[in-house]
Amino acid sequence: MGELRARDLTPAVFVGRQAELKLLLAGLDRAFERTGGMFLLSGEPGIGKTRLAEALTVEALRRGAAVFSGRSTQAEGAPPYWPWVQILRSLIRDVGEEEFGRLAGPALVQILQVVPELRGHFPDAPSASVDDEQARFRIYDSVTRVLLDAATKRPIVLVLDDMHWADVPTLLVLKLLAGSLAQSSVMVIATYRDRELPADNPLRAQLADFVRAGESTQIAITGLNRADVVQLFRALTRFDLDANMVHRLLSQTAGNPFFLSELAKAFATEDLDSTRWTASDSTDSIPSGVDAVLRRSVEGLSDDCRRILDVRPLPARNCSWTCSRPPPEPYARESSAFSMKRSPKGLRPASTVATPSRMASFATPSTAVCRPLVEASSMPASDVFWRS
């Protein structure tokens, strides 16, 4: 069986997501009927994209499907096709050397270009000597064919994680595979951070192609609701929350499971005697995990954008903001991630949520979570003011 690595951005507990999981389970049913498909899970870091995919794969494995996963990376020196390299490694472990060679057939030459380390299993295979557009297309086709053929034995679920970091060759393989899924027993689940797709990100163009071709189902993963927050905290801490505490947590985290789990760990260190938490028991400090995620996202913005956006002090969560003068064009372009629009009084975000997390392409932890980050900032705020 292929193996899934657990993500460290979401808690092991799985709550909510019943509607989304129902869609995925329906897709799994179709894969068993040889009408596979692709599902694109989008959302902010820690929102539970990978955890949802894992919940689906548990059921897929229970029903006898094979599950293989690959993750894109920002790591320097990562080879092209990196998610497919991981998947092909898992496939040969799953089916064995002899069956892998049979599945690849004449395309083994191209497969070995993607995963050169497999040549140790096939020392007599010839080497490819041409590197042009046709040769690269043969690579894409070979990876696609070996996976489709493997799925004739039993359905396959492929999980492609962090595709916002995927390179062009990886996406071209996915594009070719997507066109054949409807006649196969392959189900693909791809996750990505929709607010980390600048205009030049290769995934952005491919998403448009997938939508136009009708080759994918898009599922936007949002924050947990009130009942799910209560259930998550009870599962993580064995504590119940009063109504004020639930409201505060939702306003602080917008239901992000990772932020909630980190806050649960922070509250647990206070050694409260009661089995019920109230808002007065909580802390305003940022857990280190949340701090790291927010800082990484803020640091991803350019200095120019941060100069316009970093402000202090912060108002309440629901507010609007206005620049005392319109930002130069480069700032406005980068600010598209949080949908700025012109108004008679200046520039204003289309959303009423205006927090550093929003500026950092998040969907909202609020003032209480973000305040220490902003207060630690050295950026001037002379050109920006807030209005509740």
Secondary structure by P-SEA (a helix, b strand, c coil): cbbbbbbcccccccccaaaaaaaaaaaaaaaaacccbbbbbbbcccccaaaaaaaaaaaaaaabbbbbbcccccccccccaaaaaaaaaaaaaaccaaaaaaaaccaaaaaaaaccccccccccbbbbccccaaaaaaaaaaaaaaaaaaaccbbbbbbbcccccccaaaaaaaaaaaaccccccbbbbbbbcccccccccaaaaaaaaaaaaccbbbbbbbbbcaaaaaaaaaaaccccccaaaaaaaaaaccccaaaaaaaaaaaaaccccccccccccccccccaaaaaaaaaaaaaccaaaaaaccccccccccbbbbbcccccaaaaaaacccccccccccccccccccccccccccccccccccaaaaaacccccccccccc
